[in-house]
Amino acid sequence: MRKAFMALSLLFILAGCNDREKVATYSMTDNVQNQQEVEKLLKEDDAIEQANLLVFEDELFVAMQLKPFKKWNREKIEKDWKKKLEDKFSDSKVNVSADFKMFWESTKLMEENNQKKMLKELHELKKLAKEET
């Protein structure tokens, strides 16, 4: 009985740790429809563990964290998402990155309160995303 209780407790603890939101969004625009469409697309993809979506006037910045075995196809997934979003939102500039550092930096950026500083840091993030090492 005690072993069953311990196993059940462990399952509840592990299930509680998986309470993360899959897509976090920060928007500085009134166009909520586009934002919701992108969120829906990101949530439906099973390769994505978590994603940050930053929406500005005419820009979409998506930083995603992929599931462990999907990381081998990171460049292909980035290219596919970029093409998919550019086709769907042709009037917006689209930046997509599956690099963990971009995901981490975008998470910190979403917590920023100063919008001018945020825009400056977003510009730096975009330059960093284009950089290939």
PyRosetta script that sets phi, psi and omega in degrees:
from pyrosetta import init, pose_from_sequence

init()
pose = pose_from_sequence("MRKAFMALSLLFILAGCNDREKVATYSMTDNVQNQQEVEKLLKEDDAIEQANLLVFEDELFVAMQLKPFKKWNREKIEKDWKKKLEDKFSDSKVNVSADFKMFWESTKLMEENNQKKMLKELHELKKLAKEET")
pose.set_psi(1, -42.2)
pose.set_omega(1, -178.0)
pose.set_phi(2, -65.7)
pose.set_psi(2, -39.1)
pose.set_omega(2, 178.4)
pose.set_phi(3, -64.5)
pose.set_psi(3, -39.6)
pose.set_omega(3, 178.9)
pose.set_phi(4, -65.8)
pose.set_psi(4, -40.1)
pose.set_omega(4, 177.7)
pose.set_phi(5, -63.7)
pose.set_psi(5, -42.3)
pose.set_omega(5, 179.0)
pose.set_phi(6, -64.5)
pose.set_psi(6, -42.4)
pose.set_omega(6, 179.4)
pose.set_phi(7, -64.8)
pose.set_psi(7, -42.3)
pose.set_omega(7, 178.8)
pose.set_phi(8, -65.2)
pose.set_psi(8, -40.4)
pose.set_omega(8, 177.5)
pose.set_phi(9, -62.8)
pose.set_psi(9, -42.3)
pose.set_omega(9, 178.6)
pose.set_phi(10, -62.5)
pose.set_psi(10, -40.9)
pose.set_omega(10, 178.0)
pose.set_phi(11, -62.8)
pose.set_psi(11, -41.3)
pose.set_omega(11, 178.7)
pose.set_phi(12, -65.5)
pose.set_psi(12, -39.8)
pose.set_omega(12, 179.0)
pose.set_phi(13, -64.4)
pose.set_psi(13, -45.8)
pose.set_omega(13, -179.9)
pose.set_phi(14, -66.3)
pose.set_psi(14, -36.7)
pose.set_omega(14, 177.9)
pose.set_phi(15, -67.5)
pose.set_psi(15, -35.1)
pose.set_omega(15, 178.9)
pose.set_phi(16, -68.9)
pose.set_psi(16, -28.7)
pose.set_omega(16, 179.7)
pose.set_phi(17, -74.2)
pose.set_psi(17, -17.1)
pose.set_omega(17, -177.9)
pose.set_phi(18, -95.3)
pose.set_psi(18, 33.7)
pose.set_omega(18, -175.0)
pose.set_phi(19, -95.8)
pose.set_psi(19, 25.5)
pose.set_omega(19, -178.2)
pose.set_phi(20, -79.0)
pose.set_psi(20, 149.1)
pose.set_omega(20, 175.0)
pose.set_phi(21, -79.5)
pose.set_psi(21, 135.3)
pose.set_omega(21, -175.7)
pose.set_phi(22, -73.5)
pose.set_psi(22, -38.9)
pose.set_omega(22, -178.3)
pose.set_phi(23, -125.8)
pose.set_psi(23, 121.2)
pose.set_omega(23, 174.7)
pose.set_phi(24, -104.3)
pose.set_psi(24, 137.0)
pose.set_omega(24, -174.6)
pose.set_phi(25, -127.2)
pose.set_psi(25, 140.2)
pose.set_omega(25, 170.9)
pose.set_phi(26, -129.0)
pose.set_psi(26, 124.9)
pose.set_omega(26, -175.5)
pose.set_phi(27, -129.1)
pose.set_psi(27, 136.9)
pose.set_omega(27, 174.4)
pose.set_phi(28, -119.0)
pose.set_psi(28, 33.2)
pose.set_omega(28, -179.0)
pose.set_phi(29, -137.3)
pose.set_psi(29, 163.7)
pose.set_omega(29, -179.8)
pose.set_phi(30, -91.8)
pose.set_psi(30, -7.5)
pose.set_omega(30, -176.9)
pose.set_phi(31, -82.1)
pose.set_psi(31, 86.0)
pose.set_omega(31, -176.4)
pose.set_phi(32, -77.3)
pose.set_psi(32, -26.3)
pose.set_omega(32, -177.5)
pose.set_phi(33, -62.9)
pose.set_psi(33, -47.4)
pose.set_omega(33, 178.0)
pose.set_phi(34, -60.6)
pose.set_psi(34, -43.4)
pose.set_omega(34, 180.0)
pose.set_phi(35, -59.3)
pose.set_psi(35, -45.0)
pose.set_omega(35, -178.8)
pose.set_phi(36, -67.9)
pose.set_psi(36, -34.8)
pose.set_omega(36, 178.0)
pose.set_phi(37, -64.5)
pose.set_psi(37, -44.2)
pose.set_omega(37, 179.7)
pose.set_phi(38, -65.4)
pose.set_psi(38, -42.7)
pose.set_omega(38, 177.6)
pose.set_phi(39, -57.3)
pose.set_psi(39, -45.2)
pose.set_omega(39, -179.2)
pose.set_phi(40, -62.0)
pose.set_psi(40, -44.4)
pose.set_omega(40, 179.1)
pose.set_phi(41, -61.7)
pose.set_psi(41, -43.1)
pose.set_omega(41, -179.4)
pose.set_phi(42, -66.4)
pose.set_psi(42, -39.3)
pose.set_omega(42, -179.3)
pose.set_phi(43, -67.4)
pose.set_psi(43, -29.5)
pose.set_omega(43, -177.6)
pose.set_phi(44, -77.7)
pose.set_psi(44, -20.6)
pose.set_omega(44, -177.1)
pose.set_phi(45, -78.2)
pose.set_psi(45, 124.0)
pose.set_omega(45, -177.7)
pose.set_phi(46, -82.3)
pose.set_psi(46, -8.1)
pose.set_omega(46, 177.8)
pose.set_phi(47, -81.0)
pose.set_psi(47, -19.0)
pose.set_omega(47, -175.3)
pose.set_phi(48, -94.5)
pose.set_psi(48, 126.4)
pose.set_omega(48, 176.6)
pose.set_phi(49, -85.6)
pose.set_psi(49, -49.3)
pose.set_omega(49, 177.2)
pose.set_phi(50, -146.0)
pose.set_psi(50, 156.2)
pose.set_omega(50, 178.1)
pose.set_phi(51, -147.8)
pose.set_psi(51, 146.8)
pose.set_omega(51, 173.0)
pose.set_phi(52, -113.2)
pose.set_psi(52, 131.2)
pose.set_omega(52, -179.6)
pose.set_phi(53, -119.2)
pose.set_psi(53, 119.0)
pose.set_omega(53, 177.0)
pose.set_phi(54, -111.9)
pose.set_psi(54, 120.9)
pose.set_omega(54, -177.7)
pose.set_phi(55, -117.1)
pose.set_psi(55, 119.8)
pose.set_omega(55, 175.9)
pose.set_phi(56, -119.9)
pose.set_psi(56, -179.9)
pose.set_omega(56, -171.9)
pose.set_phi(57, -32.8)
pose.set_psi(57, -69.1)
pose.set_omega(57, -178.4)
pose.set_phi(58, -126.0)
pose.set_psi(58, 30.7)
pose.set_omega(58, -177.4)
pose.set_phi(59, -132.0)
pose.set_psi(59, 142.9)
pose.set_omega(59, 172.4)
pose.set_phi(60, -122.1)
pose.set_psi(60, 126.2)
pose.set_omega(60, 175.3)
pose.set_phi(61, -121.1)
pose.set_psi(61, 118.0)
pose.set_omega(61, -178.8)
pose.set_phi(62, -118.1)
pose.set_psi(62, 120.6)
pose.set_omega(62, 174.5)
pose.set_phi(63, -116.1)
pose.set_psi(63, 123.9)
pose.set_omega(63, -174.9)
pose.set_phi(64, -125.2)
pose.set_psi(64, 151.7)
pose.set_omega(64, 175.0)
pose.set_phi(65, -111.4)
pose.set_psi(65, 121.3)
pose.set_omega(65, -175.9)
pose.set_phi(66, -90.0)
pose.set_psi(66, 158.2)
pose.set_omega(66, 175.3)
pose.set_phi(67, -68.9)
pose.set_psi(67, 154.3)
pose.set_omega(67, -170.2)
pose.set_phi(68, -50.0)
pose.set_psi(68, -49.7)
pose.set_omega(68, -176.3)
pose.set_phi(69, -80.8)
pose.set_psi(69, -10.2)
pose.set_omega(69, 177.6)
pose.set_phi(70, -84.9)
pose.set_psi(70, -13.1)
pose.set_omega(70, -177.8)
pose.set_phi(71, -64.9)
pose.set_psi(71, -21.3)
pose.set_omega(71, 178.6)
pose.set_phi(72, -66.3)
pose.set_psi(72, -26.3)
pose.set_omega(72, -179.2)
pose.set_phi(73, -106.1)
pose.set_psi(73, 30.3)
pose.set_omega(73, -173.7)
pose.set_phi(74, -56.0)
pose.set_psi(74, -49.3)
pose.set_omega(74, -176.8)
pose.set_phi(75, -64.1)
pose.set_psi(75, -40.5)
pose.set_omega(75, 178.9)
pose.set_phi(76, -65.0)
pose.set_psi(76, -42.6)
pose.set_omega(76, 179.9)
pose.set_phi(77, -64.4)
pose.set_psi(77, -43.1)
pose.set_omega(77, 177.1)
pose.set_phi(78, -58.9)
pose.set_psi(78, -47.3)
pose.set_omega(78, -178.0)
pose.set_phi(79, -63.1)
pose.set_psi(79, -43.1)
pose.set_omega(79, 179.7)
pose.set_phi(80, -62.5)
pose.set_psi(80, -43.7)
pose.set_omega(80, 179.6)
pose.set_phi(81, -66.7)
pose.set_psi(81, -40.2)
pose.set_omega(81, 179.2)
pose.set_phi(82, -61.9)
pose.set_psi(82, -45.8)
pose.set_omega(82, 179.5)
pose.set_phi(83, -63.5)
pose.set_psi(83, -43.2)
pose.set_omega(83, -179.2)
pose.set_phi(84, -61.2)
pose.set_psi(84, -45.1)
pose.set_omega(84, -178.6)
pose.set_phi(85, -72.5)
pose.set_psi(85, -36.0)
pose.set_omega(85, 177.2)
pose.set_phi(86, -66.1)
pose.set_psi(86, -38.1)
pose.set_omega(86, 177.5)
pose.set_phi(87, -66.1)
pose.set_psi(87, -41.6)
pose.set_omega(87, -177.2)
pose.set_phi(88, -75.6)
pose.set_psi(88, -36.6)
pose.set_omega(88, -177.9)
pose.set_phi(89, -123.8)
pose.set_psi(89, 71.8)
pose.set_omega(89, -174.9)
pose.set_phi(90, -67.2)
pose.set_psi(90, -20.9)
pose.set_omega(90, -179.3)
pose.set_phi(91, -86.1)
pose.set_psi(91, -0.7)
pose.set_omega(91, -178.1)
pose.set_phi(92, -113.7)
pose.set_psi(92, 150.2)
pose.set_omega(92, 171.1)
pose.set_phi(93, -83.6)
pose.set_psi(93, 130.5)
pose.set_omega(93, -174.7)
pose.set_phi(94, -116.9)
pose.set_psi(94, 130.7)
pose.set_omega(94, 173.4)
pose.set_phi(95, -126.1)
pose.set_psi(95, 127.6)
pose.set_omega(95, -178.8)
pose.set_phi(96, -129.1)
pose.set_psi(96, 133.1)
pose.set_omega(96, 177.4)
pose.set_phi(97, -141.3)
pose.set_psi(97, 136.5)
pose.set_omega(97, 176.4)
pose.set_phi(98, -110.0)
pose.set_psi(98, 15.6)
pose.set_omega(98, 178.3)
pose.set_phi(99, -78.5)
pose.set_psi(99, 135.7)
pose.set_omega(99, -177.2)
pose.set_phi(100, -63.7)
pose.set_psi(100, -35.1)
pose.set_omega(100, -180.0)
pose.set_phi(101, -63.8)
pose.set_psi(101, -38.8)
pose.set_omega(101, 177.4)
pose.set_phi(102, -64.5)
pose.set_psi(102, -40.3)
pose.set_omega(102, 178.1)
pose.set_phi(103, -62.9)
pose.set_psi(103, -45.8)
pose.set_omega(103, -179.2)
pose.set_phi(104, -64.2)
pose.set_psi(104, -46.3)
pose.set_omega(104, 179.7)
pose.set_phi(105, -65.2)
pose.set_psi(105, -38.0)
pose.set_omega(105, 178.7)
pose.set_phi(106, -68.3)
pose.set_psi(106, -31.9)
pose.set_omega(106, 176.0)
pose.set_phi(107, -64.5)
pose.set_psi(107, -44.6)
pose.set_omega(107, 176.9)
pose.set_phi(108, -64.1)
pose.set_psi(108, -37.9)
pose.set_omega(108, -179.1)
pose.set_phi(109, -64.7)
pose.set_psi(109, -36.1)
pose.set_omega(109, -179.5)
pose.set_phi(110, -67.4)
pose.set_psi(110, -20.4)
pose.set_omega(110, 179.3)
pose.set_phi(111, -88.3)
pose.set_psi(111, -6.1)
pose.set_omega(111, -178.2)
pose.set_phi(112, -70.7)
pose.set_psi(112, 138.9)
pose.set_omega(112, -179.4)
pose.set_phi(113, -94.8)
pose.set_psi(113, -31.8)
pose.set_omega(113, -177.3)
pose.set_phi(114, -82.6)
pose.set_psi(114, 116.2)
pose.set_omega(114, -175.6)
pose.set_phi(115, -68.8)
pose.set_psi(115, -37.0)
pose.set_omega(115, 178.5)
pose.set_phi(116, -62.9)
pose.set_psi(116, -43.9)
pose.set_omega(116, 178.7)
pose.set_phi(117, -65.3)
pose.set_psi(117, -37.8)
pose.set_omega(117, 179.7)
pose.set_phi(118, -63.0)
pose.set_psi(118, -44.7)
pose.set_omega(118, 179.5)
pose.set_phi(119, -63.8)
pose.set_psi(119, -39.3)
pose.set_omega(119, 178.1)
pose.set_phi(120, -63.7)
pose.set_psi(120, -45.2)
pose.set_omega(120, 179.6)
pose.set_phi(121, -67.7)
pose.set_psi(121, -33.5)
pose.set_omega(121, 176.4)
pose.set_phi(122, -64.7)
pose.set_psi(122, -40.6)
pose.set_omega(122, 177.0)
pose.set_phi(123, -60.0)
pose.set_psi(123, -42.6)
pose.set_omega(123, 177.4)
pose.set_phi(124, -64.6)
pose.set_psi(124, -39.1)
pose.set_omega(124, 178.1)
pose.set_phi(125, -62.6)
pose.set_psi(125, -41.9)
pose.set_omega(125, 179.7)
pose.set_phi(126, -63.8)
pose.set_psi(126, -40.7)
pose.set_omega(126, 177.4)
pose.set_phi(127, -64.1)
pose.set_psi(127, -41.0)
pose.set_omega(127, 179.2)
pose.set_phi(128, -65.6)
pose.set_psi(128, -36.3)
pose.set_omega(128, -179.6)
pose.set_phi(129, -67.8)
pose.set_psi(129, -34.8)
pose.set_omega(129, -179.9)
pose.set_phi(130, -75.3)
pose.set_psi(130, -24.9)
pose.set_omega(130, -178.4)
pose.set_phi(131, -67.8)
pose.set_psi(131, 133.3)
pose.set_omega(131, 179.5)
pose.set_phi(132, -112.6)
pose.set_psi(132, 127.2)
pose.set_omega(132, -179.9)
pose.set_phi(133, -114.5)
pose.dump_pdb("model.pdb")
